Amino acid sequence: MCSSREVERSRRPVGPTTPRALLVLAAAYVARGRRTDLVLAESTLQQARELASRGGLRAIEVGTAVVAAALARRTHRGRAPDDVLDDALRELDPERSTVYSNVLRAAIDGGASAVAPGAVALLAHLGLVDAVDCYLVDRHGRRAATRLDVERERSRRELLVDELEGRIVARRGEVEIPGRALQCALLSALVRARGAPVDAGTLYTQVWQVAEYHPLQHRNTLYVAINRLRKSLQEALPGREVVERSGGGWRIADDVDACVAVSTRAPTS
């Protein structure tokens, strides 16, 4: 029989520390992936799941579902990984209206752009998404992304600048704008400004990667490059003024749905 002290301990509210530690340990076992590790991962994960369920710790429950899916993928036993994730999605967030559903859906479809960087790192570590190698930047902000996310943006954006491959794609992937890397760098700098005007000095030093802008020496080079970019964009998007003058600089027009994929090592502001 259980002692009164053991019964009392079992009735205490469960805090997040113990199940979180167990979840982290289970994820580490799965990531390492040796046969004994996977056996230990299964028992550790079960403990974390039971404690999280008893304590109503939904974030930990989501984490256990993700790790369980990664474990199923490694062992090729039991239920399919996507079935584990689908069931968790229905049970934990049936309306798909919280950050939890974003994590589960990212694990299912392999994308990362709707998920916080910490969760993306966990998913990548477990092999459920590709490693994050870029950021997607638009007028709404910046988010971590994989190459799969970039390809998805390419098919839905009016204008996508892919710095990693040096490409500009328009009309949801239908048109690729030819040209040198200079046009890609110019347009990227404007998109990364998120609707704010970029003055001549800032634009020149960023794109040409020099310390100073001297109008008498550099103005003509900058203006020629911008005019060529605007012409290329007008050919790809007839009737649209993508790059517009604003004060002493240039900006992306408000009605243009533009996005840029930049390296995780590149500055984004």
Secondary structure, DSSP 8 states (H G I E B T S, - for coil): ---HHHHHHHHS---SHHHHHHHHHHHHHHHH--HHHHHHHHHHHHHHHHHHHHHT-HHHHHHHHHHHHHHHHHH--SS-HHHHHHHHHHHH-TT--SHHHHHHHHHHH---TTS-HHHHHHHHHTTSS----EEEEETTEEEEE-HHHHHHHHHH-SEEEETTTTEEEETTTTEEE---HHHHHHHHHHHHTTTS-EEHHHHHHHHHT-S---HHHHHHHHHHHHHHHHHHHHHHSTT---EEEETTEEEE-TT--EEEEEETTS---
